[in-house]
């Protein structure tokens, strides 16, 4: 690893604009933004994916590798990534910092407490929760209906026992009521931090958070219980983007990490904009496959932040193709050309969808050791037949050098004039926006709304917030709302079971099926395999 | 503020041993300890106090000021302090970093997330909690009795609604059972971190934590559910002491901050030992008055860490004297010589107690603007009559220069040969240890144990852990277990309502009366007065 001061220098950042966290991590000062804000933007490349198999597609890996490959080609490039959440590191997932020759460093620290951003969000979230119950305890002057408090508590841990709880039991401990914890990445504050332009914007968004409803069923906002200024105090460092490096010394801005279901799943606007001022190319990613991640990246993040993407990379794997062709997870390493061809229907649909946004797409075939040559040849032929540029990416094994062909194709795509457009206009009704996404992106025949969802949509219209974009919460495995319908299903409807308003973040969440915002731990949690070795190094995370 | 690199240099610490957190905070590397561990120790000065009035006595202020005064006299001095907890900063207390000309900097960052130590402890605590419920969820192979889980959850927030809760409600969310949150400073992990010598010792202590009891009523320890290695991963940075500075540039090691009731209330052994190797004088403090703080500092921290204190400073205030003489809080600013004289009985008892530990004591009269000259003269005369050295301390207004007389008297006391001894031997029975503290320090006539306390003591004997020192949990306002019995009460008994074992920290907690380990917020929380100003500075914390 090079010192972060040196990495910063390579990105044109003077040491005075760094707030160091050890030798290899730094926050970027507010003054840096003032210095660079009038520069022209670099080109923004979105890394997205086909519907993944349960082990993932390698999107973060490809984002990191591609940024290295672009630098390898002499293009000044910065990767803009999400911060890993601690909870999943202790659960199934392990770390979220790439791997092999395409990873960001120091991996263990980034995966653990990093620069404290997520802890700060947890604290701000729970301060608001504590102040809500305290408001009721001390006489409830605002008239909050304790049965209609929608602001829950948060923790960056996978802890199913906290999903549904009863708080305030016992004498002197306030109102007894049902409540629950979500994982911090699902907190609206995480989404807010990632969509804010600066601290003033953050404050304004926090003010707008709806914490619950009063006895007249009118919304009560965070600003009404005087919690927001102290929340800003807790978040004033968390809002500054973090600088780290890849294993090859490419600068990486890593900042924020909202869920890709209940939220939009992209790293922060502040971090992305900073990167665009500092580099010719910025490679960023969005959570899940393109049906969720890319759509929300375009329709929420780009729309709200005024960003124009120049190209998209669709990460596919032979494994994911076979999974989408019906192969079960234990058999994914076995050659299966017919399943692969069948699964490719999934990729074709994503490619067509990206055209609807006017964004040129390149397919990255993320190489696995178990891929056979026949399979790779077949995938490349399928991409060509679909009219898509494709490149085999060996960044895991070879780092930047393993993604040169991909990088070349991406730069050519990005140099074409952009015709980026949104999928829908905001002034459509909520119902029409949801139906547009379902019909145009998922290719469903229609949407079934539950009475509860219809009632909430009505309420949002009444509150004058129906102009906000929609944030779909759906299984990542399928275009449909059923995880087992793989490939490119047709003739299905999507059920919207519930609608929620994230008034501070500025979007309307449409839940399809049930949504768990607090994961559990598996029978053998990843935590059981972690340890600190005799040299003080963390083993088991990367 | 000087850069922390410069402050470190003044303490003889090379930059290579610093892990910087911004320009003004650093963690000290493990290698530094290896380099200095064979040096002779400096002199250890404990700052303690009479029983405080509800606004506190100014112990932290005096600790900081005295360290500055000693440096002013040319004695190389480091202060060793506790880390503030975020929860109380949002509640009544505001910050905990001193004030006026005797404060540590950067106050806002130290009071907020600092270097993330407390967040790391929260995470480790809740990982263990999540793994307990997950263990039961996945078949409960160890046979944990869900009704006898003693490991609760933790949060660094004042949130009374979380004191008593029900977790695991709803299908798929595990065992429904009663639980609760404590504030993180009350976590046994905080006490463990503060008593550990190094990471290996930390691991061993975490292994010994009793998380609950099995169906045969045998203790189940953290090591039995494979949680400890991952907890060490989460704590590997938190165990390193932090370096900051006072407003006059005196180096301060600030590390750990356990409650002074359910735990021993002192900063970390690692930090204290490091400071003793780097300075000629180390000024440290212990929570609450000398009846709790000094006794536990001597009998738990010094005993376990092999530390020998050279002198104690008893902080008194004219206000606290009048409070102990029966004056109510609103009237504390009014001159009242008879109440002052009556309240001085409280100081006399503390001074006698310190003699029992063989530690020379100096009285520091922490000056307030409302003190009249007649009151100050009276206090000095009372100290002289009691045979105690005393000095007026004006460190709040004047910084180090305002405590020169105090510092001179402290150095003279510390140069006398030490005859430090513990109050009791560890091999006494639990009952005898508690009775010794009550009779010798509090001056009660005896102890009444509830049947529950007796049963637990019996169980601790059976588990072979009765040799551990006792950690008294008692109101700080009185020598008795009743907050309203001020001064120097006689003819009272102490009721021990409950006994708990902190097997990892290594002490037996005796609870007198009820103990709240999760504070609440007041009607107008301090959080409502905090804000970030236009220059990005936090207003309302110091």
Boltz contact constraints between the chains, C-beta under 6 A:
constraints:
  - contact:
      token1: [A, 19]
      token2: [B, 22]
      max_distance: 6.0
  - contact:
      token1: [A, 20]
      token2: [B, 20]
      max_distance: 6.0
  - contact:
      token1: [A, 21]
      token2: [B, 21]
      max_distance: 6.0
  - contact:
      token1: [A, 22]
      token2: [B, 19]
      max_distance: 6.0
  - contact:
      token1: [A, 90]
      token2: [B, 127]
      max_distance: 6.0
  - contact:
      token1: [A, 113]
      token2: [B, 116]
      max_distance: 6.0
  - contact:
      token1: [A, 113]
      token2: [B, 120]
      max_distance: 6.0
  - contact:
      token1: [A, 116]
      token2: [B, 113]
      max_distance: 6.0
  - contact:
      token1: [A, 116]
      token2: [B, 116]
      max_distance: 6.0
  - contact:
      token1: [A, 119]
      token2: [B, 119]
      max_distance: 6.0
  - contact:
      token1: [A, 120]
      token2: [B, 113]
      max_distance: 6.0
  - contact:
      token1: [A, 126]
      token2: [B, 157]
      max_distance: 6.0
  - contact:
      token1: [A, 127]
      token2: [B, 90]
      max_distance: 6.0
  - contact:
      token1: [A, 130]
      token2: [B, 157]
      max_distance: 6.0
  - contact:
      token1: [A, 130]
      token2: [B, 159]
      max_distance: 6.0
  - contact:
      token1: [A, 133]
      token2: [B, 161]
      max_distance: 6.0
  - contact:
      token1: [A, 134]
      token2: [B, 521]
      max_distance: 6.0
  - contact:
      token1: [A, 138]
      token2: [B, 523]
      max_distance: 6.0
  - contact:
      token1: [A, 157]
      token2: [B, 126]
      max_distance: 6.0
  - contact:
      token1: [A, 157]
      token2: [B, 130]
      max_distance: 6.0
  - contact:
      token1: [A, 159]
      token2: [B, 130]
      max_distance: 6.0
  - contact:
      token1: [A, 160]
      token2: [B, 173]
      max_distance: 6.0
  - contact:
      token1: [A, 160]
      token2: [B, 174]
      max_distance: 6.0
  - contact:
      token1: [A, 161]
      token2: [B, 133]
      max_distance: 6.0
  - contact:
      token1: [A, 161]
      token2: [B, 167]
      max_distance: 6.0
  - contact:
      token1: [A, 161]
      token2: [B, 168]
      max_distance: 6.0
  - contact:
      token1: [A, 161]
      token2: [B, 174]
      max_distance: 6.0
  - contact:
      token1: [A, 163]
      token2: [B, 173]
      max_distance: 6.0
  - contact:
      token1: [A, 164]
      token2: [B, 169]
      max_distance: 6.0
  - contact:
      token1: [A, 164]
      token2: [B, 170]
      max_distance: 6.0
  - contact:
      token1: [A, 164]
      token2: [B, 173]
      max_distance: 6.0
  - contact:
      token1: [A, 165]
      token2: [B, 165]
      max_distance: 6.0
  - contact:
      token1: [A, 165]
      token2: [B, 167]
      max_distance: 6.0
  - contact:
      token1: [A, 166]
      token2: [B, 166]
      max_distance: 6.0
  - contact:
      token1: [A, 167]
      token2: [B, 161]
      max_distance: 6.0
  - contact:
      token1: [A, 167]
      token2: [B, 165]
      max_distance: 6.0
  - contact:
      token1: [A, 168]
      token2: [B, 161]
      max_distance: 6.0
  - contact:
      token1: [A, 169]
      token2: [B, 164]
      max_distance: 6.0
  - contact:
      token1: [A, 170]
      token2: [B, 164]
      max_distance: 6.0
  - contact:
      token1: [A, 173]
      token2: [B, 160]
      max_distance: 6.0
  - contact:
      token1: [A, 173]
      token2: [B, 163]
      max_distance: 6.0
  - contact:
      token1: [A, 173]
      token2: [B, 164]
      max_distance: 6.0
  - contact:
      token1: [A, 174]
      token2: [B, 160]
      max_distance: 6.0
  - contact:
      token1: [A, 174]
      token2: [B, 161]
      max_distance: 6.0
  - contact:
      token1: [A, 226]
      token2: [B, 528]
      max_distance: 6.0
  - contact:
      token1: [A, 229]
      token2: [B, 530]
      max_distance: 6.0
  - contact:
      token1: [A, 229]
      token2: [B, 531]
      max_distance: 6.0
  - contact:
      token1: [A, 230]
      token2: [B, 527]
      max_distance: 6.0
  - contact:
      token1: [A, 230]
      token2: [B, 530]
      max_distance: 6.0
  - contact:
      token1: [A, 232]
      token2: [B, 532]
      max_distance: 6.0
  - contact:
      token1: [A, 233]
      token2: [B, 530]
      max_distance: 6.0
  - contact:
      token1: [A, 233]
      token2: [B, 532]
      max_distance: 6.0
  - contact:
      token1: [A, 233]
      token2: [B, 538]
      max_distance: 6.0
  - contact:
      token1: [A, 236]
      token2: [B, 532]
      max_distance: 6.0
  - contact:
      token1: [A, 521]
      token2: [B, 134]
      max_distance: 6.0
  - contact:
      token1: [A, 523]
      token2: [B, 138]
      max_distance: 6.0
  - contact:
      token1: [A, 527]
      token2: [B, 230]
      max_distance: 6.0
  - contact:
      token1: [A, 528]
      token2: [B, 226]
      max_distance: 6.0
  - contact:
      token1: [A, 530]
      token2: [B, 229]
      max_distance: 6.0
  - contact:
      token1: [A, 530]
      token2: [B, 230]
      max_distance: 6.0
  - contact:
      token1: [A, 530]
      token2: [B, 233]
      max_distance: 6.0
  - contact:
      token1: [A, 531]
      token2: [B, 229]
      max_distance: 6.0
  - contact:
      token1: [A, 532]
      token2: [B, 232]
      max_distance: 6.0
  - contact:
      token1: [A, 532]
      token2: [B, 233]
      max_distance: 6.0
  - contact:
      token1: [A, 532]
      token2: [B, 236]
      max_distance: 6.0
  - contact:
      token1: [A, 538]
      token2: [B, 233]
      max_distance: 6.0
